[in-house]
Amino acid sequence: MRDIKYSIRFLFLLLIIIGCEDDDEYVAPNSFVDAAFTTTWGTAVDKDIDINNYGSFMDLSNGTIKHEWTIPEGTFFLKGPLPTNADNFEKYIIEDAGKVSEEGTVHVLFSKGDSLTPIKLHNEYEEYTEFALPTGWDAETNSTIIDTLKTVKKGSVWVLDYTLIIDVYDTIVADMEIRNMAGNKIDFKNQDVIDLKFGDQLIFEDLSRNNNTSRPNTTVWTIHTIAENKEDEENIINVNEEKTIDTLTFNKRIGQFKGRLISKRERTETVQADEEIYEIPVIFNVTALDEALELSGDVMELADNTIVVPVSSKLAPLTEDVSTHFSVKVNGVKRPVATVAQNPTNAAQLWLTLATPLEGGDAVNPVTVSYDGGNATLKSIDERLLEAFTDVAVEVYVPVPVLRVGTAQKKTADDAILLQFDQELDPASITASADATMGFSATVNGVASGVSSVELDATDPSILKLYLNEELYRDDEIAISYMAPGDIRSIGAGELSDFGPDIVTPDEDNILGDVGMFENAIGTDWLNTGSNGTGAASITAPPTPDFPSAVAPSGNVMHLSAPDGNKPNTITSGTYPFEAGVVYRVKFKRYLGSTTSTTFAKHFFGSQQINDNWNDPEDELGKWQLVEFTFTAASTTNGTVRIQPVPAGISDVYYDEYIIQVDDNRP
């Protein structure tokens, strides 16, 4: 049943009415004349409809002296009122109505698909008039695009001629073509059978879309078993695509099959859905390959002790235990086969597991596998039985030693020490171990310390987390070592290689993060909120020191210049949390230029001021030095960090790697 979504059914239309307007060459008299019309589609630019449906057209003009609607072949005038839920409107056709109507409102039945179906309006007026016709929507200006229709003077009258183009969607007529992989057409409509070998491919093309008026947008191909009742059919190929050309592979089973094409068009707000089913009039006869199903490729053991046996074609699903038909020998001695299964991601592989797994040391002995060929369920999908094979060599997996990589890292939050390895570790080797810490040792500040536990990192299985028997602090010097034997193994059963002592690097937990590295220009992470006189703040390359030291900056540095008692005021663009009563440690690299005569700079954390004094004997001009101090936050705040050199005198100071952290140094 057609369910027409048009408000015109009861003439709930959007009226488009524009009155008379002055023309440059004509001044209208006082009488009221205007041009206006509307349709089922209102102001929509695209006027779509499906075949055997109708649209309505209403002339709303005033002052016409002649009016006509003209329709083309394949359309008919209908007599209203019309029902909204009719399946067929043919009985409402006005017989002998012709193709021209003088009625103000007409209902037009479309019985022929054509994307350019013209409906013509002809009006004549005694006076000039215009009609503002919406033709689209301008997304940039968020406004309607208007086309002004002007009447044209012909003789003594003013004429409006306008053609509305209706896009009529036809009923889908399904048609298709089959080609071989060489591109040659197969005359399937004039032959009974297409003979295929298992795995052969054919190209199917949906020709239904060659008819531009029906416009299907989905193609469904099915190849199915032959059954007396359709509900008993079983699809061996079912492809649902938006594209019209598909390559179908006959590799699901052997036998005789039929097929069908379903060409579909989805429903829209204005056009009904449609589909056409085409039963392909040929039988697809799929027979088994002529070649033997046999062992194909090297047999090898994987890291998880699985022995992989590759065969030349995909196997049918196993329906029974076939392990007794396989045998594995190590140096001539049989090892019982416990299970035989298919690789779930590659049906052309068998997976064998042994009751007693192979070890890396077995690689020095001949290891072989055999199959006696005596099981009917070991067959390909096209029902070829697997050929027997005898004493085929097995490549034994030899575990790769596990190496320590990267930096050993201590996490401040839970005192975990993170150790990175070059392979993923087997969690079962940890949980099954009576003592997973065996082989590990540690020192803290040069004194031996016990390892209390070992666990695998939850997000990265190549990382071990070690915990020591004692509380750790950020400034502790921690070293970790390992010496075999131990129980921890990689996924591939590799043993940990000896390492250490590896120095552990503590987390800085820098509240400032990268902001304290001073890599971005002033105005990004740090702002200069005002300088007195010639005072200046900049992010610059580090100066060449007058005196070398073991301390060196990295990348750019902050330069605060305050000559003659002038001073810049630098402040972070972001804010940072400080908690009342918590002790914070501030660390940075500092360089004092040789002309510096001031004695300190002010550092503000929120509103709390701490001075960076440089009048101690160890503070030297012209040399990069490490500076540390602590402070206890007086209040809880989310504040900025500010640095300001102090007059009087000259301040020529550079800072780098500015770190603020909760104080976790050993008391």
C-alpha positions, 0 to 999 in steps of 0.5 A, spaced: 500 500 500 502 506 498 503 511 504 504 518 501 507 523 506 504 529 502 501 534 506 497 536 499 492 530 500 488 535 504 491 542 501 495 543 507 500 547 503 505 552 504 503 558 500 508 562 496 504 569 495 507 575 492 503 581 491 504 586 485 511 590 485 513 596 481 517 594 474 522 599 471 517 600 465 510 599 468 506 602 473 501 598 475 494 601 476 490 600 483 487 594 482 490 588 485 493 582 481 498 577 483 502 571 481 502 565 486 502 557 486 504 551 490 505 544 490 505 537 494 512 539 495 512 546 498 518 549 497 522 543 496 527 544 490 527 536 489 520 534 487 520 526 487 515 521 487 514 514 485 510 511 479 503 510 480 502 516 485 500 523 484 501 530 486 497 536 487 498 543 484 494 549 486 494 556 482 493 561 487 494 567 483 489 573 483 487 577 477 488 572 471 484 572 465 487 565 463 489 559 466 492 552 464 496 546 467 499 542 461 501 535 463 505 530 458 504 523 456 504 518 461 500 522 466 493 523 468 488 528 471 485 525 477 478 527 480 478 529 487 477 528 493 482 523 493 483 518 499 490 517 502 491 510 503 489 507 496 493 502 493 491 504 486 488 511 483 486 509 476 479 509 478 480 516 479 482 518 472 478 523 469 476 520 462 477 525 456 480 530 460 486 531 455 493 534 457 490 541 459 486 543 465 483 550 466 482 548 474 485 552 479 487 545 483 489 539 479 491 532 481 496 529 477 497 521 476 504 519 474 504 512 470 511 513 467 518 513 470 522 520 468 526 524 472 524 530 467 517 530 467 514 537 466 508 540 469 507 547 465 503 553 468 500 558 463 497 564 466 495 571 463 494 577 467 491 584 465 497 587 469 504 586 470 506 582 476 512 578 479 512 571 483 518 570 488 519 562 488 524 559 493 529 555 489 533 552 494 537 554 501 544 558 502 547 554 508 552 560 508 547 565 509 542 561 512 537 563 508 532 561 502 534 562 495 529 566 491 528 566 484 523 572 481 519 570 476 516 576 472 510 576 467 512 578 460 508 582 456 505 579 449 500 583 445 495 586 450 496 581 456 502 579 461 504 572 461 507 567 466 509 561 463 513 556 468 515 549 468 515 544 474 520 538 473 518 532 477 522 526 478 518 520 477 521 514 480 519 508 476 518 501 478 525 496 479 526 491 473 531 487 475 536 484 470 543 482 471 549 479 467 554 474 469 562 474 467 568 469 468 574 472 471 577 473 464 571 478 463 567 474 458 560 474 458 556 467 460 549 466 456 546 463 463 539 465 460 540 460 455 544 454 458 542 449 464 548 449 468 554 452 469 560 447 471 565 450 476 570 447 481 570 448 488 573 455 489 572 458 482 569 465 482 564 469 477 563 476 476 556 478 477 553 485 475 546 488 477 544 491 471 537 494 474 541 501 475 542 502 468 534 504 468 536 511 471 528 512 473 528 506 478 534 508 481 535 502 486 541 503 491 542 496 494 544 489 491 543 482 494 546 476 491 544 469 494 547 462 492 542 457 495 541 450 495 535 447 491 529 445 495 522 444 494 520 449 499 523 456 499 523 456 507 528 450 506 533 453 502 540 454 505 544 460 503 551 458 501 553 465 499 549 472 501 552 478 499 548 485 501 552 491 497 551 498 495 555 496 489 553 493 483 558 489 481 561 483 485 565 477 485 562 471 488 567 465 490 564 458 490 568 455 496 563 454 501 561 447 499 560 442 493 553 440 489 548 444 485 545 450 487 541 456 484 541 463 485 537 470 485 538 477 485 534 482 489 535 489 487 532 494 492 531 502 493 530 504 500 524 509 502 525 516 503 520 521 505 517 522 498 519 516 495 516 509 496 521 503 497 521 498 492 524 491 490 524 486 484 527 479 485 530 476 479 531 468 480 537 466 476 535 461 471 541 456 471 544 451 476 551 452 479 554 445 479 560 446 484 565 440 484 571 438 488 578 440 486 582 434 482 588 435 486 590 431 493 589 434 500 595 433 503 601 436 507 603 443 505 609 447 508 613 446 514 611 443 521 613 447 526 612 448 534 609 455 537 612 458 543 605 456 547 607 448 545 602 448 539 605 444 533 602 447 527 600 442 521 599 446 515 595 443 509 593 445 502 586 447 503 581 449 508 578 443 512 571 442 514 570 443 521 572 437 525 566 432 528 570 427 532 577 426 536 582 424 531 588 425 535 589 417 535 591 418 528 597 422 529 603 420 532 609 425 534 616 422 535 622 425 539 629 421 537 624 415 535 620 415 541 613 416 541 610 422 545 602 421 545 598 426 542 593 429 546 588 433 542 588 435 535 584 442 533 583 447 527 586 453 527 580 458 529 583 463 524 586 459 519 582 453 517 587 450 513 592 449 519 591 443 524 593 444 531 596 438 535 598 438 543 602 433 546 601 430 553 608 431 554 610 438 551 617 439 547 622 442 550 627 447 547 633 441 548 629 437 544 631 441 538 638 437 538 634 431 536 630 429 530 622 430 532 617 428 527 610 427 526 605 422 522 598 421 520 595 415 518 590 417 513 585 413 516 579 418 518 574 420 514 572 427 518 579 429 516 577 432 509 577 439 505 570 443 505 569 440 498 570 433 501 577 431 499 580 426 504 587 428 507 592 424 505 597 420 509 604 422 511 610 419 515 615 422 519 615 429 517 620 433 521 618 438 526 621 445 527 622 445 535 621 452 538 627 454 542 625 460 547 629 466 546 632 469 552 628 475 555 632 482 555 632 488 560 630 494 556 629 501 558 630 505 564 628 502 571 623 507 574 620 508 581 613 510 582 612 515 587 605 513 589 606 506 591 613 505 591 613 500 585 619 499 581 617 498 573 622 494 569 621 493 562 623 487 558 623 486 550 618 480 550 611 480 553 611 476 560 607 470 561 602 471 567 601 464 569 609 463 570 608 468 576 602 466 579 604 459 579 611 460 582 612 458 589 616 465 589 616 469 583 621 474 586 627 468 586 633 471 582 631 478 584 636 483 589 636 490 590 640 495 594 637 502 597 643 507 598 648 502 598 645 497 603 641 490 601 634 490 601 629 484 600 624 484 594 617 483 597 613 481 591 613 481 583 607 482 579 605 484 572 603 491 569 596 491 568 596 495 561 603 492 559 605 485 559 612 487 558 613 490 564 614 487 571 612 491 578 617 490 583 616 492 591 621 492 596 621 490 603 621 498 606 618 504 604 622 508 599 623 515 598 625 520 592 632 521 593 634 514 595 639 511 590 636 504 588 639 499 584 636 492 582 639 486 579 637 479 577 641 472 576 638 466 574 635 461 576 628 464 576 621 462 575 618 468 570 618 466 563 616 470 557 610 468 553 614 464 548 617 460 555 624 464 554 628 465 561 630 472 564 637 474 562 641 476 568 642 484 569 644 489 573 645 492 578 640 497 574 640 504 577 632 506 578 630 513 576 625 516 581 618 519 578 619 527 578 612 528 579 613 535 577 606 539 578 608 544 572 610 538 567 613 541 561 611 548 563 618 548 567 622 546 561 621 553 558 621 551 551 615 555 548 616 563 547 613 568 552 606 568 552 604 561 551 606 557 558 609 564 561 607 571 561 611 577 562 605 581 566 609 588 566 616 590 566 619 596 570 624 600 565 628 596 561 627 589 565 625 584 560 623 576 560 624 572 554 625 564 553 632 564 549 638 559 548 642 558 554 648 562 555 655 560 554 658 559 561 664 563 564 666 557 568 664 549 566 660 545 571 657 538 571 650 542 571 647 543 564 641 546 561 637 542 556 633 546 550 631 553 551 631 557 558 628 563 561 632 569 562 630 575 567 634 581 565 633 587 571 638 592 570 639 598 574 634 596 579 628 595 574 625 588 574 620 584 569 614 580 572 613 573 569 607 568 571 605 562 569 599 562 564 596 556 568 594 555 575 597 549 579 594 546 586 597 547 592 595 543 599 595 547 606 600 543 610 604 539 605 611 540 604 613 542 597 620 541 594 622 546 588 628 544 584 631 548 578 638 549 574 640 556 575 645 561 571 647 568 574 650 572 569 657 575 571 654 582 572 649 580 577 649 584 583 642 583 586 642 577 592 635 574 590 629 573 586 622 572 589 618 566 587 611 566 588 606 559 589 599 562 589 600 568 594 606 564 598 613 568 597 619 564 597 626 567 596 631 564 591 637 567 595 644 567 591 649 570 596 651 564 599 659 562 598 657 556 594 653 561 589 658 563 583 657 567 577 658 565 570 656 558 572 650 553 571 648 550 578 643 546 581 638 549 586 633 546 591 629 549 597 622 547 600 616 550 603 610 548 606 603 551 603 600 555 608 593 554 605 590 550 599 589 554 593 589 553 585 594 558 584 599 561 579 607 560 579 611 567 579 618 569 578 621 576 579 628 579 580 629 584 586 632 590 585 636 594 587 642 592 582 643 588 576 640 581 575 642 577 570 639 570 571 637 564 567 632 558 569 631 551 566 628 545 568 624 548 574 620 542 578 615 543 583 614 536 587 611 534 593 617 533 598 618 525 598 626 525 600 628 521 605 628 525 612 
